[in-house]
């Protein structure tokens, strides 16, 4: 028979995407090939997110689609993994997904070959399994960028968050495994690495004897940043998402090492101390501002992004407006703003009432979005006339013009002489667009910016 096929759907954060790369590696290792066509897949897997209710609702919608597929293809295997099974302590979510043949937390992903083999033995050429899913080398979809998980789980227990329930308590990967993966990435042409963890800067190496002799840092995460900077070929380094409590002076100092991007994503979540206390964020607004002050003292032009939740339990309009004031004071470069939704199993679901109505949450989201768009537009004007370094991640072919259509003939021949549009991020994580050929994909180029909008910088590649 032809190679069995699988279709993998990934929802949520970069860590979920990295987990999916591991499932790609597991399945390709036992003879499967990936397909974008659900109708031809023997196995469909959904790697789920539970951060927002909307993400879970999408999963239920997908299951309805797969149930219809199973009516014509009853041997189709449907699997659900990720955060939903991870946090489903009482099985209530599982009962709502009867179409799923497999339902498992991501840490059990190495068992996939065995489970598939039990359901359809003809699909699997081996049932060999790896006991630790983090030992599985991910199947990379891009050769120039790599996401490397250094830590799973979380010990912080923010009251709104499902991560400790979905992924368990914090577990740090051995330094030797992390560095082996990064060196392998570099050997295969990777130039940009993003380190992933729920509170990534709380990393503590379980094998500290493997630090390099010349490593100057005592803080383990700062020491890890130094180690990565020693890997030849890695010229762009980023990490997400740090916790403000662990932004030590050494970590900040390590951010000026050559490979590090000029950007940090630092979640604040709210700008009112009482709201932060109910969220169990473990810092005050003054403490957060101190972190920002120390960052900007060391790296004056650092771009800073954040996460904010509006409409958390008990948050008044005045408390929300303190968040807006904090945003104005810090002038973030971007915010991923969410309207609070109750997550079953969390402390907030047990202890607080979701008492901010939907219209008020919508107003706050729109209000903060307007502030964000104004500030980012203003800040982006500083890039006009300057040159930025861009890793080209995407290429869009040229579209036919009216003049080409009027000429007639083969449009493809006309388009072949045009360069198209290249897109990629600067070291400040600003999206940059410029004219260029497809051959620039994966290259790092210098672009002079001539126009700045809210979410994109337009420029011209320098020769």
PLY file of the C-alpha trace (Angstrom):
ply
format ascii 1.0
element vertex 463
property float x
property float y
property float z
element edge 462
property int vertex1
property int vertex2
end_header
0.00 0.00 0.00
1.03 3.64 -0.42
2.53 5.44 2.55
-0.14 6.19 5.16
-0.94 9.87 5.54
-1.66 12.14 8.49
-3.12 15.63 8.73
-2.01 17.71 11.72
-3.84 20.83 12.90
-2.03 23.05 15.42
-3.83 25.65 17.52
-2.27 28.08 19.98
1.22 29.18 20.89
4.71 28.55 19.55
5.18 25.79 22.12
2.23 23.94 20.60
3.82 24.38 17.18
7.08 22.98 18.53
5.16 20.03 20.02
3.57 19.43 16.62
7.02 19.32 15.04
7.80 16.48 17.44
4.65 14.64 16.38
5.69 15.17 12.76
8.99 13.48 13.60
7.30 10.58 15.42
4.89 9.86 12.58
7.39 10.28 9.75
9.68 7.94 11.68
7.13 5.13 11.41
6.38 5.59 7.71
3.72 8.31 7.59
3.74 11.29 5.24
2.02 14.61 5.92
-0.90 15.86 3.85
-2.78 19.14 3.76
-5.85 17.32 2.44
-8.01 16.01 5.27
-10.01 13.82 2.91
-6.98 11.67 2.04
-5.57 11.38 5.59
-5.62 8.08 7.46
-5.03 9.92 10.74
-6.13 13.43 11.71
-4.59 14.98 14.81
-5.56 18.24 16.50
-3.03 19.83 18.86
-5.31 21.96 21.01
-5.08 25.21 22.98
-7.09 25.97 26.12
-6.00 29.53 26.83
-9.27 31.01 25.51
-12.77 29.59 25.22
-12.76 30.52 21.53
-9.83 28.14 20.95
-11.73 25.25 22.54
-14.90 26.12 20.64
-12.93 25.77 17.42
-11.97 22.22 18.40
-15.61 21.27 18.94
-16.40 22.68 15.50
-13.60 20.63 13.93
-14.88 17.48 15.59
-18.25 18.02 13.95
-16.52 18.17 10.56
-14.54 14.99 11.29
-17.68 13.16 12.39
-19.09 13.77 8.91
-15.84 12.49 7.37
-16.11 9.32 9.44
-19.55 8.62 8.02
-17.95 7.89 4.64
-14.59 6.72 6.04
-15.24 4.81 9.28
-11.59 3.66 9.52
-10.35 7.28 9.80
-8.47 7.79 13.08
-9.07 11.12 14.83
-6.80 12.20 17.69
-6.93 15.12 20.10
-3.90 16.20 22.11
-2.42 19.35 23.61
-3.87 21.49 26.36
-7.49 20.28 26.34
-6.71 16.66 27.29
-3.95 17.90 29.58
-6.36 19.86 31.76
-9.34 17.51 31.52
-9.09 16.09 35.04
-12.69 14.91 35.37
-13.23 13.74 31.78
-15.99 16.24 31.04
-14.27 17.56 27.91
-13.63 14.00 26.70
-17.36 13.23 26.87
-18.01 16.10 24.47
-15.61 14.61 21.89
-16.99 11.15 21.12
-15.59 11.26 17.58
-12.00 11.21 18.91
-10.39 7.77 18.80
-7.27 9.04 20.58
-7.28 11.60 23.38
-4.01 12.22 25.20
-1.77 14.88 26.79
1.16 15.94 24.64
3.69 14.21 26.90
2.22 10.89 25.75
2.83 11.66 22.07
5.60 9.02 21.73
2.88 6.40 22.25
1.21 7.39 18.96
2.72 4.59 16.83
1.55 1.95 19.29
-1.97 3.38 19.58
-2.37 3.76 15.82
-1.05 0.22 15.36
-3.64 -1.12 17.78
-6.44 0.54 15.80
-5.05 -0.12 12.30
-2.00 -2.42 12.32
-1.48 -2.05 8.57
-0.53 1.64 8.95
2.49 1.33 11.24
5.85 -0.18 10.30
7.27 0.10 13.83
5.93 0.57 17.34
9.22 1.73 18.85
8.61 4.57 21.30
10.66 7.18 23.11
9.81 7.53 26.79
10.40 11.31 26.96
8.74 13.32 24.20
11.28 16.14 24.60
13.95 13.68 23.49
12.22 13.48 20.09
14.04 15.69 17.57
11.38 17.88 15.89
10.67 17.60 12.18
11.39 21.19 11.10
9.10 22.86 8.59
11.53 25.74 8.03
15.30 25.49 7.73
16.28 29.00 8.82
14.25 29.38 12.03
14.02 26.97 14.94
11.86 26.92 18.05
13.54 25.10 20.93
11.58 24.13 24.04
13.76 24.46 27.14
11.02 24.05 29.72
7.48 22.70 30.02
4.82 23.26 32.65
4.61 26.10 35.15
4.81 26.65 38.92
3.29 30.14 39.01
-0.44 29.23 39.13
-1.83 32.52 37.84
-5.49 32.25 38.76
-6.78 32.64 35.18
-4.37 30.14 33.61
-4.78 26.45 32.73
-1.12 25.76 31.94
-0.15 24.10 35.27
-3.15 21.80 34.87
-2.69 21.18 31.15
1.10 20.77 31.13
1.95 20.02 34.75
4.55 21.62 36.98
7.71 23.19 35.65
10.19 20.77 34.13
13.49 22.00 32.72
15.30 20.19 29.92
18.92 19.22 30.43
21.38 21.78 29.11
23.16 19.12 27.09
19.94 18.24 25.21
19.11 21.89 24.50
22.55 22.68 23.17
22.68 19.51 21.08
19.40 20.50 19.40
20.60 24.07 18.76
23.92 22.93 17.32
22.08 20.51 15.06
19.85 23.36 13.88
22.88 25.51 13.13
24.57 22.70 11.20
21.47 22.45 9.01
21.41 26.17 8.18
19.29 27.65 10.97
20.16 31.28 11.77
17.37 32.21 14.22
16.50 30.36 17.43
13.59 31.10 19.76
13.79 29.54 23.22
10.38 28.46 24.52
9.03 28.04 28.03
5.99 29.05 30.05
8.20 31.24 32.27
11.26 30.76 30.13
13.64 32.89 32.21
13.05 30.77 35.32
15.08 28.02 33.62
17.35 26.02 35.92
19.66 23.47 34.29
19.24 20.01 35.86
22.81 19.26 34.69
24.80 22.36 35.76
28.06 20.44 35.38
27.68 20.98 31.61
28.09 24.76 31.67
31.13 25.91 29.71
34.17 26.76 31.83
34.28 30.32 30.50
30.59 31.09 31.05
30.51 34.40 33.00
26.97 34.23 34.39
25.56 32.81 37.63
21.90 33.16 36.64
21.11 29.91 34.76
18.99 31.55 32.08
21.56 34.26 31.43
24.14 31.49 31.26
22.01 29.66 28.68
21.78 32.80 26.54
25.57 33.04 26.65
25.94 29.39 25.62
23.65 29.86 22.61
25.63 32.94 21.60
28.69 30.72 21.26
27.04 28.54 18.58
28.47 29.42 15.18
25.76 30.31 12.66
23.08 31.43 15.13
22.90 35.18 14.55
19.37 35.84 15.83
18.25 34.75 19.32
14.90 35.35 20.99
12.96 33.89 23.92
9.35 33.76 25.01
7.67 34.21 27.36
9.64 35.53 30.35
8.13 36.33 33.73
8.90 39.77 35.22
9.99 38.18 38.53
12.93 36.46 36.83
14.26 39.41 34.82
17.51 39.65 36.75
20.28 42.11 35.94
22.32 39.22 34.53
19.52 38.19 32.15
19.21 41.79 30.99
22.99 41.99 30.55
22.96 38.79 28.46
20.43 40.42 26.14
23.15 42.71 24.76
25.13 39.72 23.48
25.51 39.82 19.67
22.87 37.28 18.67
20.01 38.60 20.72
17.19 40.38 18.93
16.36 43.92 19.97
12.98 42.82 21.30
11.41 41.27 24.38
7.88 40.01 24.94
7.15 40.71 28.61
3.58 39.97 29.77
2.10 42.47 32.22
-1.58 41.28 32.08
-2.98 44.29 34.02
-2.01 47.73 35.28
-3.81 47.71 38.63
-2.19 46.17 41.71
-5.41 44.71 43.11
-6.21 43.03 39.80
-2.65 41.70 39.62
-3.07 40.32 43.15
-6.28 38.49 42.18
-4.46 37.16 39.12
-1.64 35.92 41.41
0.94 37.56 39.19
3.26 38.11 42.20
4.43 41.60 41.27
3.10 45.15 41.47
2.95 47.73 38.72
5.93 49.50 40.32
7.96 46.28 40.17
7.02 45.79 36.51
7.99 49.39 35.74
11.33 48.79 37.45
12.01 45.87 35.11
11.21 48.06 32.09
13.43 50.82 33.47
16.37 48.42 33.88
15.81 47.00 30.40
15.77 50.40 28.75
18.76 51.62 30.74
20.81 48.72 29.35
19.14 48.64 25.89
17.70 52.12 25.18
16.00 51.27 21.85
14.60 47.91 22.94
11.18 47.10 21.46
8.82 45.68 24.09
5.67 43.63 23.53
3.25 42.39 26.16
0.11 40.39 26.98
-2.91 42.04 28.60
-6.22 40.63 29.84
-9.16 43.04 30.02
-12.30 42.36 32.00
-10.79 39.99 34.57
-13.07 39.05 37.46
-13.94 42.10 39.55
-12.01 44.56 37.37
-13.74 47.93 37.50
-13.63 50.56 34.76
-11.22 52.64 36.88
-8.94 49.63 37.36
-8.93 48.99 33.63
-8.06 52.65 32.99
-4.93 52.14 35.10
-3.93 49.47 32.57
-4.46 51.98 29.78
-2.35 54.53 31.71
0.42 51.98 32.16
0.33 51.25 28.42
0.72 54.96 27.67
3.58 55.24 30.17
5.59 52.28 28.85
4.57 52.73 25.19
4.65 49.07 24.26
5.40 48.18 20.65
2.62 45.59 20.57
0.10 43.99 22.90
-1.69 40.69 22.52
-4.87 41.71 24.30
-7.52 39.20 25.34
-10.97 39.53 26.83
-11.12 37.35 29.93
-12.96 34.06 29.62
-13.42 31.60 32.47
-11.36 28.41 32.19
-12.74 25.47 34.13
-10.34 24.05 36.69
-8.53 27.32 37.35
-8.48 29.12 40.70
-10.35 32.07 39.18
-13.19 29.77 38.09
-13.49 28.50 41.68
-12.91 31.70 43.63
-14.20 34.60 41.53
-17.22 35.58 39.51
-16.82 36.55 35.86
-18.79 39.75 36.48
-17.62 42.09 33.72
-20.22 41.94 30.99
-19.38 41.19 27.37
-20.06 44.70 26.05
-17.79 46.25 28.68
-14.99 43.80 27.82
-15.44 44.67 24.16
-15.26 48.40 24.93
-12.04 47.96 26.91
-10.47 45.83 24.19
-11.34 48.41 21.52
-10.14 51.28 23.72
-6.78 49.62 24.32
-6.50 48.68 20.65
-6.92 52.34 19.68
-4.16 53.33 22.12
-1.92 50.56 20.80
-2.40 51.50 17.15
-1.68 55.18 17.84
1.48 54.44 19.83
2.89 51.85 17.44
2.31 54.17 14.48
4.11 56.98 16.29
7.02 54.73 17.32
7.38 53.24 13.86
8.06 56.66 12.33
11.50 56.54 13.98
12.45 53.79 11.51
11.89 55.94 8.42
15.24 56.63 6.78
17.00 53.98 8.84
18.36 50.60 7.78
17.13 47.42 9.47
18.30 43.82 9.27
15.55 41.49 8.01
15.28 37.71 7.89
13.14 37.04 4.80
10.40 34.60 5.82
7.85 34.96 3.05
7.65 35.76 -0.64
4.54 36.82 -2.52
4.64 36.54 -6.32
3.76 39.64 -8.33
0.17 40.18 -9.35
-0.67 40.92 -12.99
-1.18 44.60 -13.73
-3.81 46.10 -16.02
-1.02 46.84 -18.50
-0.03 43.17 -18.64
-3.60 42.06 -19.13
-3.94 44.56 -21.97
-0.82 43.16 -23.66
-2.34 39.69 -23.75
-0.22 36.62 -24.32
1.19 34.47 -21.56
0.78 36.31 -18.23
3.27 33.93 -16.58
5.97 35.14 -18.97
5.22 38.74 -18.07
5.30 37.99 -14.33
8.59 36.10 -14.58
10.37 39.40 -15.14
9.00 40.97 -11.95
10.57 40.45 -8.49
7.52 40.05 -6.23
7.33 41.03 -2.55
9.54 39.83 0.30
8.41 39.97 3.95
10.21 39.29 7.20
10.88 40.62 10.68
13.52 43.11 11.69
15.55 42.57 14.86
12.84 44.63 16.61
10.23 42.12 15.41
8.73 44.69 13.08
7.24 43.26 9.88
9.16 44.64 6.90
8.05 44.54 3.25
10.19 45.20 0.18
10.47 44.25 -3.47
12.69 41.25 -4.15
12.99 37.83 -5.80
12.00 34.50 -4.28
15.69 33.57 -4.01
15.95 35.86 -0.98
13.84 33.50 1.14
15.80 32.56 4.25
18.43 35.23 3.76
19.25 38.09 6.11
19.30 41.37 4.20
19.55 45.07 4.97
16.51 47.15 4.10
16.26 50.93 4.17
12.81 51.98 5.43
11.04 54.69 3.46
7.52 54.39 4.88
6.08 53.23 8.22
2.51 52.13 8.84
1.00 50.65 12.03
1.88 47.04 11.40
4.35 47.12 8.54
7.49 48.94 7.46
8.03 49.43 3.73
11.52 49.75 2.37
14.10 48.99 -0.27
16.77 46.29 -0.12
20.30 47.64 -0.04
22.81 45.98 -2.33
0 1
1 2
2 3
3 4
4 5
5 6
6 7
7 8
8 9
9 10
10 11
11 12
12 13
13 14
14 15
15 16
16 17
17 18
18 19
19 20
20 21
21 22
22 23
23 24
24 25
25 26
26 27
27 28
28 29
29 30
30 31
31 32
32 33
33 34
34 35
35 36
36 37
37 38
38 39
39 40
40 41
41 42
42 43
43 44
44 45
45 46
46 47
47 48
48 49
49 50
50 51
51 52
52 53
53 54
54 55
55 56
56 57
57 58
58 59
59 60
60 61
61 62
62 63
63 64
64 65
65 66
66 67
67 68
68 69
69 70
70 71
71 72
72 73
73 74
74 75
75 76
76 77
77 78
78 79
79 80
80 81
81 82
82 83
83 84
84 85
85 86
86 87
87 88
88 89
89 90
90 91
91 92
92 93
93 94
94 95
95 96
96 97
97 98
98 99
99 100
100 101
101 102
102 103
103 104
104 105
105 106
106 107
107 108
108 109
109 110
110 111
111 112
112 113
113 114
114 115
115 116
116 117
117 118
118 119
119 120
120 121
121 122
122 123
123 124
124 125
125 126
126 127
127 128
128 129
129 130
130 131
131 132
132 133
133 134
134 135
135 136
136 137
137 138
138 139
139 140
140 141
141 142
142 143
143 144
144 145
145 146
146 147
147 148
148 149
149 150
150 151
151 152
152 153
153 154
154 155
155 156
156 157
157 158
158 159
159 160
160 161
161 162
162 163
163 164
164 165
165 166
166 167
167 168
168 169
169 170
170 171
171 172
172 173
173 174
174 175
175 176
176 177
177 178
178 179
179 180
180 181
181 182
182 183
183 184
184 185
185 186
186 187
187 188
188 189
189 190
190 191
191 192
192 193
193 194
194 195
195 196
196 197
197 198
198 199
199 200
200 201
201 202
202 203
203 204
204 205
205 206
206 207
207 208
208 209
209 210
210 211
211 212
212 213
213 214
214 215
215 216
216 217
217 218
218 219
219 220
220 221
221 222
222 223
223 224
224 225
225 226
226 227
227 228
228 229
229 230
230 231
231 232
232 233
233 234
234 235
235 236
236 237
237 238
238 239
239 240
240 241
241 242
242 243
243 244
244 245
245 246
246 247
247 248
248 249
249 250
250 251
251 252
252 253
253 254
254 255
255 256
256 257
257 258
258 259
259 260
260 261
261 262
262 263
263 264
264 265
265 266
266 267
267 268
268 269
269 270
270 271
271 272
272 273
273 274
274 275
275 276
276 277
277 278
278 279
279 280
280 281
281 282
282 283
283 284
284 285
285 286
286 287
287 288
288 289
289 290
290 291
291 292
292 293
293 294
294 295
295 296
296 297
297 298
298 299
299 300
300 301
301 302
302 303
303 304
304 305
305 306
306 307
307 308
308 309
309 310
310 311
311 312
312 313
313 314
314 315
315 316
316 317
317 318
318 319
319 320
320 321
321 322
322 323
323 324
324 325
325 326
326 327
327 328
328 329
329 330
330 331
331 332
332 333
333 334
334 335
335 336
336 337
337 338
338 339
339 340
340 341
341 342
342 343
343 344
344 345
345 346
346 347
347 348
348 349
349 350
350 351
351 352
352 353
353 354
354 355
355 356
356 357
357 358
358 359
359 360
360 361
361 362
362 363
363 364
364 365
365 366
366 367
367 368
368 369
369 370
370 371
371 372
372 373
373 374
374 375
375 376
376 377
377 378
378 379
379 380
380 381
381 382
382 383
383 384
384 385
385 386
386 387
387 388
388 389
389 390
390 391
391 392
392 393
393 394
394 395
395 396
396 397
397 398
398 399
399 400
400 401
401 402
402 403
403 404
404 405
405 406
406 407
407 408
408 409
409 410
410 411
411 412
412 413
413 414
414 415
415 416
416 417
417 418
418 419
419 420
420 421
421 422
422 423
423 424
424 425
425 426
426 427
427 428
428 429
429 430
430 431
431 432
432 433
433 434
434 435
435 436
436 437
437 438
438 439
439 440
440 441
441 442
442 443
443 444
444 445
445 446
446 447
447 448
448 449
449 450
450 451
451 452
452 453
453 454
454 455
455 456
456 457
457 458
458 459
459 460
460 461
461 462
